[in-house]
Amino acid sequence: MALNHREVLKEIKTFPSLIKYLRDELDWPIQTNDFEDLTFDYTAEELGIDIQNAAKIQEIKRLRPLSTNQPWGIFFVKFEPKRLPVVALRRILNRVVLKKRAS
């Protein structure tokens, strides 16, 4: 039976389970299970997120690039256990997206 990736992704709730899925199911070249070796840590201040929205964020991690010049990234953002703060999420996305310059 073919794996339903959408259903599997809905069940992933932790970064280690995401890494396991990417490595084992999608054959991504991830060589270690060491969480700290696989990620970069960010603070809200580093991303320029204001204090009001930063208070809603518990941690921000990024999966290290898997190849040179990788044009995308995977971020794991842990918010306080309440409703998803859409404004805070928008601020994070605005800070981590690469802007294309007008020619």
Gaussian input, Z-matrix of N, CA and C with variables (Angstrom, degrees):
# hf/3-21g

backbone

0 1
 N
 C     1     B1
 C     2     B2     1     A1
 N     3     B3     2     A2     1     D1
 C     4     B4     3     A3     2     D2
 C     5     B5     4     A4     3     D3
 N     6     B6     5     A5     4     D4
 C     7     B7     6     A6     5     D5
 C     8     B8     7     A7     6     D6
 N     9     B9     8     A8     7     D7
 C    10    B10     9     A9     8     D8
 C    11    B11    10    A10     9     D9
 N    12    B12    11    A11    10    D10
 C    13    B13    12    A12    11    D11
 C    14    B14    13    A13    12    D12
 N    15    B15    14    A14    13    D13
 C    16    B16    15    A15    14    D14
 C    17    B17    16    A16    15    D15
 N    18    B18    17    A17    16    D16
 C    19    B19    18    A18    17    D17
 C    20    B20    19    A19    18    D18
 N    21    B21    20    A20    19    D19
 C    22    B22    21    A21    20    D20
 C    23    B23    22    A22    21    D21
 N    24    B24    23    A23    22    D22
 C    25    B25    24    A24    23    D23
 C    26    B26    25    A25    24    D24
 N    27    B27    26    A26    25    D25
 C    28    B28    27    A27    26    D26
 C    29    B29    28    A28    27    D27
 N    30    B30    29    A29    28    D28
 C    31    B31    30    A30    29    D29
 C    32    B32    31    A31    30    D30
 N    33    B33    32    A32    31    D31
 C    34    B34    33    A33    32    D32
 C    35    B35    34    A34    33    D33
 N    36    B36    35    A35    34    D34
 C    37    B37    36    A36    35    D35
 C    38    B38    37    A37    36    D36
 N    39    B39    38    A38    37    D37
 C    40    B40    39    A39    38    D38
 C    41    B41    40    A40    39    D39
 N    42    B42    41    A41    40    D40
 C    43    B43    42    A42    41    D41
 C    44    B44    43    A43    42    D42
 N    45    B45    44    A44    43    D43
 C    46    B46    45    A45    44    D44
 C    47    B47    46    A46    45    D45
 N    48    B48    47    A47    46    D46
 C    49    B49    48    A48    47    D47
 C    50    B50    49    A49    48    D48
 N    51    B51    50    A50    49    D49
 C    52    B52    51    A51    50    D50
 C    53    B53    52    A52    51    D51
 N    54    B54    53    A53    52    D52
 C    55    B55    54    A54    53    D53
 C    56    B56    55    A55    54    D54
 N    57    B57    56    A56    55    D55
 C    58    B58    57    A57    56    D56
 C    59    B59    58    A58    57    D57
 N    60    B60    59    A59    58    D58
 C    61    B61    60    A60    59    D59
 C    62    B62    61    A61    60    D60
 N    63    B63    62    A62    61    D61
 C    64    B64    63    A63    62    D62
 C    65    B65    64    A64    63    D63
 N    66    B66    65    A65    64    D64
 C    67    B67    66    A66    65    D65
 C    68    B68    67    A67    66    D66
 N    69    B69    68    A68    67    D67
 C    70    B70    69    A69    68    D68
 C    71    B71    70    A70    69    D69
 N    72    B72    71    A71    70    D70
 C    73    B73    72    A72    71    D71
 C    74    B74    73    A73    72    D72
 N    75    B75    74    A74    73    D73
 C    76    B76    75    A75    74    D74
 C    77    B77    76    A76    75    D75
 N    78    B78    77    A77    76    D76
 C    79    B79    78    A78    77    D77
 C    80    B80    79    A79    78    D78
 N    81    B81    80    A80    79    D79
 C    82    B82    81    A81    80    D80
 C    83    B83    82    A82    81    D81
 N    84    B84    83    A83    82    D82
 C    85    B85    84    A84    83    D83
 C    86    B86    85    A85    84    D84
 N    87    B87    86    A86    85    D85
 C    88    B88    87    A87    86    D86
 C    89    B89    88    A88    87    D87
 N    90    B90    89    A89    88    D88
 C    91    B91    90    A90    89    D89
 C    92    B92    91    A91    90    D90
 N    93    B93    92    A92    91    D91
 C    94    B94    93    A93    92    D92
 C    95    B95    94    A94    93    D93
 N    96    B96    95    A95    94    D94
 C    97    B97    96    A96    95    D95
 C    98    B98    97    A97    96    D96
 N    99    B99    98    A98    97    D97
 C   100   B100    99    A99    98    D98
 C   101   B101   100   A100    99    D99
 N   102   B102   101   A101   100   D100
 C   103   B103   102   A102   101   D101
 C   104   B104   103   A103   102   D102
 N   105   B105   104   A104   103   D103
 C   106   B106   105   A105   104   D104
 C   107   B107   106   A106   105   D105
 N   108   B108   107   A107   106   D106
 C   109   B109   108   A108   107   D107
 C   110   B110   109   A109   108   D108
 N   111   B111   110   A110   109   D109
 C   112   B112   111   A111   110   D110
 C   113   B113   112   A112   111   D111
 N   114   B114   113   A113   112   D112
 C   115   B115   114   A114   113   D113
 C   116   B116   115   A115   114   D114
 N   117   B117   116   A116   115   D115
 C   118   B118   117   A117   116   D116
 C   119   B119   118   A118   117   D117
 N   120   B120   119   A119   118   D118
 C   121   B121   120   A120   119   D119
 C   122   B122   121   A121   120   D120
 N   123   B123   122   A122   121   D121
 C   124   B124   123   A123   122   D122
 C   125   B125   124   A124   123   D123
 N   126   B126   125   A125   124   D124
 C   127   B127   126   A126   125   D125
 C   128   B128   127   A127   126   D126
 N   129   B129   128   A128   127   D127
 C   130   B130   129   A129   128   D128
 C   131   B131   130   A130   129   D129
 N   132   B132   131   A131   130   D130
 C   133   B133   132   A132   131   D131
 C   134   B134   133   A133   132   D132
 N   135   B135   134   A134   133   D133
 C   136   B136   135   A135   134   D134
 C   137   B137   136   A136   135   D135
 N   138   B138   137   A137   136   D136
 C   139   B139   138   A138   137   D137
 C   140   B140   139   A139   138   D138
 N   141   B141   140   A140   139   D139
 C   142   B142   141   A141   140   D140
 C   143   B143   142   A142   141   D141
 N   144   B144   143   A143   142   D142
 C   145   B145   144   A144   143   D143
 C   146   B146   145   A145   144   D144
 N   147   B147   146   A146   145   D145
 C   148   B148   147   A147   146   D146
 C   149   B149   148   A148   147   D147
 N   150   B150   149   A149   148   D148
 C   151   B151   150   A150   149   D149
 C   152   B152   151   A151   150   D150
 N   153   B153   152   A152   151   D151
 C   154   B154   153   A153   152   D152
 C   155   B155   154   A154   153   D153
 N   156   B156   155   A155   154   D154
 C   157   B157   156   A156   155   D155
 C   158   B158   157   A157   156   D156
 N   159   B159   158   A158   157   D157
 C   160   B160   159   A159   158   D158
 C   161   B161   160   A160   159   D159
 N   162   B162   161   A161   160   D160
 C   163   B163   162   A162   161   D161
 C   164   B164   163   A163   162   D162
 N   165   B165   164   A164   163   D163
 C   166   B166   165   A165   164   D164
 C   167   B167   166   A166   165   D165
 N   168   B168   167   A167   166   D166
 C   169   B169   168   A168   167   D167
 C   170   B170   169   A169   168   D168
 N   171   B171   170   A170   169   D169
 C   172   B172   171   A171   170   D170
 C   173   B173   172   A172   171   D171
 N   174   B174   173   A173   172   D172
 C   175   B175   174   A174   173   D173
 C   176   B176   175   A175   174   D174
 N   177   B177   176   A176   175   D175
 C   178   B178   177   A177   176   D176
 C   179   B179   178   A178   177   D177
 N   180   B180   179   A179   178   D178
 C   181   B181   180   A180   179   D179
 C   182   B182   181   A181   180   D180
 N   183   B183   182   A182   181   D181
 C   184   B184   183   A183   182   D182
 C   185   B185   184   A184   183   D183
 N   186   B186   185   A185   184   D184
 C   187   B187   186   A186   185   D185
 C   188   B188   187   A187   186   D186
 N   189   B189   188   A188   187   D187
 C   190   B190   189   A189   188   D188
 C   191   B191   190   A190   189   D189
 N   192   B192   191   A191   190   D190
 C   193   B193   192   A192   191   D191
 C   194   B194   193   A193   192   D192
 N   195   B195   194   A194   193   D193
 C   196   B196   195   A195   194   D194
 C   197   B197   196   A196   195   D195
 N   198   B198   197   A197   196   D196
 C   199   B199   198   A198   197   D197
 C   200   B200   199   A199   198   D198
 N   201   B201   200   A200   199   D199
 C   202   B202   201   A201   200   D200
 C   203   B203   202   A202   201   D201
 N   204   B204   203   A203   202   D202
 C   205   B205   204   A204   203   D203
 C   206   B206   205   A205   204   D204
 N   207   B207   206   A206   205   D205
 C   208   B208   207   A207   206   D206
 C   209   B209   208   A208   207   D207
 N   210   B210   209   A209   208   D208
 C   211   B211   210   A210   209   D209
 C   212   B212   211   A211   210   D210
 N   213   B213   212   A212   211   D211
 C   214   B214   213   A213   212   D212
 C   215   B215   214   A214   213   D213
 N   216   B216   215   A215   214   D214
 C   217   B217   216   A216   215   D215
 C   218   B218   217   A217   216   D216
 N   219   B219   218   A218   217   D217
 C   220   B220   219   A219   218   D218
 C   221   B221   220   A220   219   D219
 N   222   B222   221   A221   220   D220
 C   223   B223   222   A222   221   D221
 C   224   B224   223   A223   222   D222
 N   225   B225   224   A224   223   D223
 C   226   B226   225   A225   224   D224
 C   227   B227   226   A226   225   D225
 N   228   B228   227   A227   226   D226
 C   229   B229   228   A228   227   D227
 C   230   B230   229   A229   228   D228
 N   231   B231   230   A230   229   D229
 C   232   B232   231   A231   230   D230
 C   233   B233   232   A232   231   D231
 N   234   B234   233   A233   232   D232
 C   235   B235   234   A234   233   D233
 C   236   B236   235   A235   234   D234
 N   237   B237   236   A236   235   D235
 C   238   B238   237   A237   236   D236
 C   239   B239   238   A238   237   D237
 N   240   B240   239   A239   238   D238
 C   241   B241   240   A240   239   D239
 C   242   B242   241   A241   240   D240
 N   243   B243   242   A242   241   D241
 C   244   B244   243   A243   242   D242
 C   245   B245   244   A244   243   D243
 N   246   B246   245   A245   244   D244
 C   247   B247   246   A246   245   D245
 C   248   B248   247   A247   246   D246
 N   249   B249   248   A248   247   D247
 C   250   B250   249   A249   248   D248
 C   251   B251   250   A250   249   D249
 N   252   B252   251   A251   250   D250
 C   253   B253   252   A252   251   D251
 C   254   B254   253   A253   252   D252
 N   255   B255   254   A254   253   D253
 C   256   B256   255   A255   254   D254
 C   257   B257   256   A256   255   D255
 N   258   B258   257   A257   256   D256
 C   259   B259   258   A258   257   D257
 C   260   B260   259   A259   258   D258
 N   261   B261   260   A260   259   D259
 C   262   B262   261   A261   260   D260
 C   263   B263   262   A262   261   D261
 N   264   B264   263   A263   262   D262
 C   265   B265   264   A264   263   D263
 C   266   B266   265   A265   264   D264
 N   267   B267   266   A266   265   D265
 C   268   B268   267   A267   266   D266
 C   269   B269   268   A268   267   D267
 N   270   B270   269   A269   268   D268
 C   271   B271   270   A270   269   D269
 C   272   B272   271   A271   270   D270
 N   273   B273   272   A272   271   D271
 C   274   B274   273   A273   272   D272
 C   275   B275   274   A274   273   D273
 N   276   B276   275   A275   274   D274
 C   277   B277   276   A276   275   D275
 C   278   B278   277   A277   276   D276
 N   279   B279   278   A278   277   D277
 C   280   B280   279   A279   278   D278
 C   281   B281   280   A280   279   D279
 N   282   B282   281   A281   280   D280
 C   283   B283   282   A282   281   D281
 C   284   B284   283   A283   282   D282
 N   285   B285   284   A284   283   D283
 C   286   B286   285   A285   284   D284
 C   287   B287   286   A286   285   D285
 N   288   B288   287   A287   286   D286
 C   289   B289   288   A288   287   D287
 C   290   B290   289   A289   288   D288
 N   291   B291   290   A290   289   D289
 C   292   B292   291   A291   290   D290
 C   293   B293   292   A292   291   D291
 N   294   B294   293   A293   292   D292
 C   295   B295   294   A294   293   D293
 C   296   B296   295   A295   294   D294
 N   297   B297   296   A296   295   D295
 C   298   B298   297   A297   296   D296
 C   299   B299   298   A298   297   D297
 N   300   B300   299   A299   298   D298
 C   301   B301   300   A300   299   D299
 C   302   B302   301   A301   300   D300
 N   303   B303   302   A302   301   D301
 C   304   B304   303   A303   302   D302
 C   305   B305   304   A304   303   D303
 N   306   B306   305   A305   304   D304
 C   307   B307   306   A306   305   D305
 C   308   B308   307   A307   306   D306

   B1=1.4422
   B2=1.5337
   B3=1.3055
   B4=1.4582
   B5=1.5290
   B6=1.3166
   B7=1.4601
   B8=1.5274
   B9=1.3226
   B10=1.4546
   B11=1.5304
   B12=1.3369
   B13=1.4574
   B14=1.5228
   B15=1.3062
   B16=1.4759
   B17=1.5230
   B18=1.3106
   B19=1.4620
   B20=1.5290
   B21=1.3281
   B22=1.4631
   B23=1.5256
   B24=1.3206
   B25=1.4693
   B26=1.5302
   B27=1.3091
   B28=1.4701
   B29=1.5246
   B30=1.3262
   B31=1.4593
   B32=1.5247
   B33=1.3300
   B34=1.4635
   B35=1.5215
   B36=1.3180
   B37=1.4704
   B38=1.5185
   B39=1.3220
   B40=1.4593
   B41=1.5266
   B42=1.3184
   B43=1.4543
   B44=1.5296
   B45=1.3457
   B46=1.4700
   B47=1.5338
   B48=1.3260
   B49=1.4666
   B50=1.5287
   B51=1.3199
   B52=1.4668
   B53=1.5220
   B54=1.3318
   B55=1.4635
   B56=1.5271
   B57=1.3191
   B58=1.4675
   B59=1.5274
   B60=1.3106
   B61=1.4669
   B62=1.5346
   B63=1.3326
   B64=1.4671
   B65=1.5301
   B66=1.3237
   B67=1.4692
   B68=1.5245
   B69=1.3200
   B70=1.4590
   B71=1.5245
   B72=1.3112
   B73=1.4652
   B74=1.5313
   B75=1.3292
   B76=1.4726
   B77=1.5260
   B78=1.3395
   B79=1.4729
   B80=1.5260
   B81=1.3337
   B82=1.4537
   B83=1.5298
   B84=1.3348
   B85=1.4741
   B86=1.5293
   B87=1.3141
   B88=1.4593
   B89=1.5169
   B90=1.3400
   B91=1.4561
   B92=1.5229
   B93=1.3024
   B94=1.4626
   B95=1.5170
   B96=1.3025
   B97=1.4629
   B98=1.5202
   B99=1.3243
   B100=1.4631
   B101=1.5266
   B102=1.3113
   B103=1.4570
   B104=1.5282
   B105=1.3205
   B106=1.4652
   B107=1.5353
   B108=1.3255
   B109=1.4614
   B110=1.5275
   B111=1.3061
   B112=1.4623
   B113=1.5213
   B114=1.3259
   B115=1.4647
   B116=1.5231
   B117=1.3223
   B118=1.4632
   B119=1.5245
   B120=1.3120
   B121=1.4621
   B122=1.5200
   B123=1.3130
   B124=1.4538
   B125=1.5172
   B126=1.3040
   B127=1.4598
   B128=1.5221
   B129=1.3153
   B130=1.4593
   B131=1.5279
   B132=1.3315
   B133=1.4681
   B134=1.5314
   B135=1.3467
   B136=1.4620
   B137=1.5214
   B138=1.3145
   B139=1.4558
   B140=1.5236
   B141=1.3210
   B142=1.4641
   B143=1.5153
   B144=1.3128
   B145=1.4599
   B146=1.5162
   B147=1.3357
   B148=1.4585
   B149=1.5296
   B150=1.3223
   B151=1.4627
   B152=1.5257
   B153=1.3228
   B154=1.4660
   B155=1.5290
   B156=1.3323
   B157=1.4597
   B158=1.5229
   B159=1.3231
   B160=1.4598
   B161=1.5202
   B162=1.3219
   B163=1.4618
   B164=1.5211
   B165=1.3221
   B166=1.4615
   B167=1.5293
   B168=1.3341
   B169=1.4584
   B170=1.5232
   B171=1.3293
   B172=1.4649
   B173=1.5232
   B174=1.3414
   B175=1.4625
   B176=1.5161
   B177=1.3403
   B178=1.4569
   B179=1.5234
   B180=1.3298
   B181=1.4604
   B182=1.5227
   B183=1.3131
   B184=1.4579
   B185=1.5189
   B186=1.3066
   B187=1.4526
   B188=1.5236
   B189=1.3193
   B190=1.4614
   B191=1.5176
   B192=1.3287
   B193=1.4673
   B194=1.5301
   B195=1.3087
   B196=1.4549
   B197=1.5219
   B198=1.3283
   B199=1.4619
   B200=1.5200
   B201=1.3130
   B202=1.4606
   B203=1.5280
   B204=1.3043
   B205=1.4699
   B206=1.5242
   B207=1.3052
   B208=1.4676
   B209=1.5269
   B210=1.3369
   B211=1.4656
   B212=1.5275
   B213=1.3142
   B214=1.4515
   B215=1.5289
   B216=1.3004
   B217=1.4592
   B218=1.5175
   B219=1.3187
   B220=1.4644
   B221=1.5184
   B222=1.3235
   B223=1.4514
   B224=1.5245
   B225=1.3148
   B226=1.4554
   B227=1.5220
   B228=1.3246
   B229=1.4621
   B230=1.5211
   B231=1.3168
   B232=1.4685
   B233=1.5261
   B234=1.3402
   B235=1.4589
   B236=1.5211
   B237=1.3392
   B238=1.4475
   B239=1.5325
   B240=1.3277
   B241=1.4699
   B242=1.5289
   B243=1.2990
   B244=1.4632
   B245=1.5170
   B246=1.2847
   B247=1.4616
   B248=1.5214
   B249=1.3357
   B250=1.4589
   B251=1.5284
   B252=1.3381
   B253=1.4658
   B254=1.5289
   B255=1.3166
   B256=1.4620
   B257=1.5279
   B258=1.3157
   B259=1.4626
   B260=1.5278
   B261=1.3253
   B262=1.4650
   B263=1.5177
   B264=1.3127
   B265=1.4611
   B266=1.5285
   B267=1.3085
   B268=1.4736
   B269=1.5323
   B270=1.3257
   B271=1.4740
   B272=1.5216
   B273=1.3330
   B274=1.4634
   B275=1.5175
   B276=1.3127
   B277=1.4665
   B278=1.5262
   B279=1.3176
   B280=1.4565
   B281=1.5271
   B282=1.3268
   B283=1.4686
   B284=1.5176
   B285=1.3302
   B286=1.4697
   B287=1.5167
   B288=1.3240
   B289=1.4635
   B290=1.5272
   B291=1.3139
   B292=1.4571
   B293=1.5124
   B294=1.2938
   B295=1.4621
   B296=1.5194
   B297=1.3252
   B298=1.4529
   B299=1.5182
   B300=1.3138
   B301=1.4648
   B302=1.5053
   B303=1.2995
   B304=1.4541
   B305=1.5186
   B306=1.3074
   B307=1.4730
   B308=1.4959
   A1=109.18
   A2=116.65
   A3=121.31
   A4=110.03
   A5=115.24
   A6=121.29
   A7=109.58
   A8=117.00
   A9=121.87
   A10=107.08
   A11=116.24
   A12=121.39
   A13=112.72
   A14=117.76
   A15=119.54
   A16=111.06
   A17=116.38
   A18=119.90
   A19=111.25
   A20=116.42
   A21=120.31
   A22=109.91
   A23=117.50
   A24=121.37
   A25=112.01
   A26=117.64
   A27=120.79
   A28=111.76
   A29=116.72
   A30=121.24
   A31=113.56
   A32=117.99
   A33=121.10
   A34=108.90
   A35=115.26
   A36=121.07
   A37=113.23
   A38=117.96
   A39=120.93
   A40=110.25
   A41=114.95
   A42=119.96
   A43=111.60
   A44=119.79
   A45=119.24
   A46=113.35
   A47=117.55
   A48=118.96
   A49=110.98
   A50=117.53
   A51=120.72
   A52=110.57
   A53=116.83
   A54=121.16
   A55=110.34
   A56=116.21
   A57=120.38
   A58=110.23
   A59=117.30
   A60=122.05
   A61=111.14
   A62=116.69
   A63=120.07
   A64=111.49
   A65=116.69
   A66=121.50
   A67=111.89
   A68=117.20
   A69=121.31
   A70=113.88
   A71=117.35
   A72=119.91
   A73=113.30
   A74=116.50
   A75=119.63
   A76=113.55
   A77=116.35
   A78=122.26
   A79=113.91
   A80=116.70
   A81=119.92
   A82=108.22
   A83=117.40
   A84=120.78
   A85=113.46
   A86=116.22
   A87=122.31
   A88=106.83
   A89=115.96
   A90=120.92
   A91=115.31
   A92=118.22
   A93=120.01
   A94=110.63
   A95=116.02
   A96=121.80
   A97=111.38
   A98=116.21
   A99=120.74
   A100=109.77
   A101=114.38
   A102=122.27
   A103=112.28
   A104=117.07
   A105=121.42
   A106=112.15
   A107=117.38
   A108=120.56
   A109=112.35
   A110=117.23
   A111=121.99
   A112=114.24
   A113=116.57
   A114=118.34
   A115=113.41
   A116=113.76
   A117=123.27
   A118=105.74
   A119=117.45
   A120=121.66
   A121=109.23
   A122=115.95
   A123=122.45
   A124=108.44
   A125=116.03
   A126=120.72
   A127=107.46
   A128=115.73
   A129=119.98
   A130=110.40
   A131=116.28
   A132=120.50
   A133=111.15
   A134=117.04
   A135=120.59
   A136=111.82
   A137=116.50
   A138=120.94
   A139=112.44
   A140=116.28
   A141=120.30
   A142=113.88
   A143=117.00
   A144=120.80
   A145=108.86
   A146=116.42
   A147=120.93
   A148=111.53
   A149=115.97
   A150=123.28
   A151=111.94
   A152=117.42
   A153=120.82
   A154=110.71
   A155=117.64
   A156=120.68
   A157=111.92
   A158=117.47
   A159=121.21
   A160=111.05
   A161=117.20
   A162=120.91
   A163=111.83
   A164=117.53
   A165=121.77
   A166=112.34
   A167=117.32
   A168=122.47
   A169=109.79
   A170=116.83
   A171=120.48
   A172=111.05
   A173=117.89
   A174=120.37
   A175=110.94
   A176=114.82
   A177=122.52
   A178=106.74
   A179=115.99
   A180=121.32
   A181=108.27
   A182=115.91
   A183=121.04
   A184=108.80
   A185=116.25
   A186=121.11
   A187=107.94
   A188=116.94
   A189=120.58
   A190=109.98
   A191=118.18
   A192=120.09
   A193=111.33
   A194=115.18
   A195=121.46
   A196=112.32
   A197=116.13
   A198=120.38
   A199=108.99
   A200=115.89
   A201=121.31
   A202=109.27
   A203=116.36
   A204=123.64
   A205=113.48
   A206=117.11
   A207=121.26
   A208=108.22
   A209=118.40
   A210=120.65
   A211=115.22
   A212=119.12
   A213=122.17
   A214=109.74
   A215=115.96
   A216=119.73
   A217=110.77
   A218=114.92
   A219=121.12
   A220=107.25
   A221=115.78
   A222=122.13
   A223=109.38
   A224=115.14
   A225=122.80
   A226=105.57
   A227=115.55
   A228=120.63
   A229=107.94
   A230=115.20
   A231=120.72
   A232=107.80
   A233=114.79
   A234=120.89
   A235=109.72
   A236=115.71
   A237=119.56
   A238=107.66
   A239=117.65
   A240=120.39
   A241=113.85
   A242=115.41
   A243=122.14
   A244=106.70
   A245=117.87
   A246=120.65
   A247=109.77
   A248=115.38
   A249=120.88
   A250=108.77
   A251=117.18
   A252=120.34
   A253=110.06
   A254=116.23
   A255=122.24
   A256=111.20
   A257=117.98
   A258=120.35
   A259=110.78
   A260=116.67
   A261=120.25
   A262=110.74
   A263=117.62
   A264=121.31
   A265=110.85
   A266=117.45
   A267=120.90
   A268=111.52
   A269=117.05
   A270=120.68
   A271=110.90
   A272=116.36
   A273=120.30
   A274=110.02
   A275=117.04
   A276=120.59
   A277=111.60
   A278=116.30
   A279=120.18
   A280=111.74
   A281=117.25
   A282=121.54
   A283=113.42
   A284=117.96
   A285=118.89
   A286=113.41
   A287=118.29
   A288=120.14
   A289=109.83
   A290=115.12
   A291=119.84
   A292=108.44
   A293=116.50
   A294=121.15
   A295=109.58
   A296=115.76
   A297=119.76
   A298=107.86
   A299=115.68
   A300=119.57
   A301=110.73
   A302=115.29
   A303=119.64
   A304=109.17
   A305=116.12
   A306=120.30
   A307=111.72
   D1=135.56
   D2=-179.72
   D3=-70.70
   D4=143.94
   D5=-179.59
   D6=-76.33
   D7=129.44
   D8=176.97
   D9=-88.46
   D10=96.76
   D11=-174.54
   D12=-62.52
   D13=-34.43
   D14=178.97
   D15=-62.75
   D16=-43.67
   D17=179.92
   D18=-66.74
   D19=-40.01
   D20=178.45
   D21=-63.39
   D22=-45.39
   D23=-179.58
   D24=-62.11
   D25=-34.80
   D26=177.87
   D27=-62.16
   D28=-29.29
   D29=-177.09
   D30=-87.45
   D31=-11.20
   D32=-178.92
   D33=-77.75
   D34=121.80
   D35=-176.63
   D36=-121.99
   D37=-10.53
   D38=-178.05
   D39=-129.73
   D40=156.72
   D41=179.06
   D42=-63.64
   D43=-43.75
   D44=177.21
   D45=-58.98
   D46=-36.68
   D47=178.21
   D48=-70.93
   D49=-31.91
   D50=174.47
   D51=-64.85
   D52=-44.56
   D53=179.44
   D54=-61.36
   D55=-43.58
   D56=178.82
   D57=-59.77
   D58=-44.32
   D59=179.26
   D60=-62.62
   D61=-48.35
   D62=-178.97
   D63=-61.15
   D64=-41.32
   D65=-178.46
   D66=-74.36
   D67=-51.25
   D68=-170.74
   D69=-82.76
   D70=-37.16
   D71=-176.53
   D72=-94.71
   D73=-33.64
   D74=-177.22
   D75=-106.70
   D76=0.05
   D77=177.48
   D78=59.21
   D79=36.99
   D80=175.09
   D81=-72.34
   D82=146.40
   D83=-177.12
   D84=-78.28
   D85=67.28
   D86=179.03
   D87=-103.77
   D88=119.32
   D89=-171.13
   D90=-96.51
   D91=-11.80
   D92=-173.69
   D93=-133.95
   D94=158.71
   D95=172.77
   D96=-102.55
   D97=-1.47
   D98=-177.61
   D99=-71.85
   D100=109.35
   D101=-176.13
   D102=-54.05
   D103=-42.83
   D104=-177.26
   D105=-68.99
   D106=-33.24
   D107=178.09
   D108=-73.70
   D109=-21.87
   D110=-176.36
   D111=-89.57
   D112=-12.25
   D113=-170.60
   D114=-131.41
   D115=158.38
   D116=166.79
   D117=-105.92
   D118=142.67
   D119=173.73
   D120=-97.18
   D121=141.94
   D122=174.39
   D123=-124.16
   D124=153.53
   D125=170.32
   D126=-110.32
   D127=158.76
   D128=177.84
   D129=-60.20
   D130=-36.12
   D131=-179.94
   D132=-63.61
   D133=-40.51
   D134=178.96
   D135=-60.92
   D136=-30.77
   D137=-179.53
   D138=-93.19
   D139=2.73
   D140=177.20
   D141=72.16
   D142=30.24
   D143=-179.55
   D144=-89.23
   D145=131.94
   D146=-175.81
   D147=-64.84
   D148=160.92
   D149=-174.14
   D150=-59.57
   D151=-40.13
   D152=-177.87
   D153=-61.36
   D154=-44.13
   D155=180.00
   D156=-80.31
   D157=-30.13
   D158=179.35
   D159=-63.27
   D160=-30.58
   D161=-179.33
   D162=-64.49
   D163=-21.34
   D164=-178.95
   D165=-86.98
   D166=-6.56
   D167=-175.57
   D168=-105.55
   D169=126.14
   D170=177.90
   D171=-89.37
   D172=-40.68
   D173=177.22
   D174=-160.83
   D175=154.48
   D176=176.69
   D177=-131.88
   D178=125.58
   D179=178.36
   D180=-130.90
   D181=153.19
   D182=176.35
   D183=-128.64
   D184=134.15
   D185=174.15
   D186=-66.93
   D187=129.11
   D188=179.28
   D189=-59.82
   D190=145.57
   D191=178.52
   D192=-57.10
   D193=142.48
   D194=-178.17
   D195=-91.27
   D196=-14.98
   D197=177.50
   D198=-148.95
   D199=163.04
   D200=178.92
   D201=-65.29
   D202=140.40
   D203=178.35
   D204=59.79
   D205=32.25
   D206=177.03
   D207=-64.41
   D208=121.76
   D209=-172.78
   D210=-83.82
   D211=4.93
   D212=-177.59
   D213=-140.56
   D214=167.80
   D215=179.71
   D216=-145.05
   D217=159.40
   D218=175.63
   D219=-115.01
   D220=123.77
   D221=179.86
   D222=-112.62
   D223=143.44
   D224=176.24
   D225=-117.69
   D226=114.11
   D227=-177.84
   D228=-116.65
   D229=122.29
   D230=179.38
   D231=-105.29
   D232=117.39
   D233=179.59
   D234=-98.39
   D235=163.39
   D236=174.20
   D237=-59.86
   D238=150.89
   D239=-172.72
   D240=-76.75
   D241=68.06
   D242=175.20
   D243=-136.08
   D244=-154.97
   D245=176.38
   D246=-66.83
   D247=149.05
   D248=178.52
   D249=-63.51
   D250=119.79
   D251=-179.86
   D252=-79.90
   D253=96.96
   D254=-174.92
   D255=-60.42
   D256=-39.66
   D257=179.80
   D258=-62.02
   D259=-44.10
   D260=178.55
   D261=-63.25
   D262=-41.72
   D263=178.63
   D264=-62.75
   D265=-42.68
   D266=177.23
   D267=-61.45
   D268=-40.99
   D269=178.65
   D270=-62.58
   D271=-42.96
   D272=178.78
   D273=-62.03
   D274=-49.48
   D275=-178.83
   D276=-61.49
   D277=-38.44
   D278=178.30
   D279=-62.99
   D280=-33.01
   D281=-177.70
   D282=-82.13
   D283=-27.81
   D284=-175.67
   D285=-97.10
   D286=-13.51
   D287=179.33
   D288=-74.91
   D289=139.88
   D290=175.96
   D291=-81.37
   D292=127.00
   D293=-179.48
   D294=-85.79
   D295=136.28
   D296=174.58
   D297=-90.01
   D298=132.01
   D299=179.97
   D300=-85.45
   D301=145.42
   D302=175.83
   D303=-70.33
   D304=137.69
   D305=-179.08
   D306=-81.07

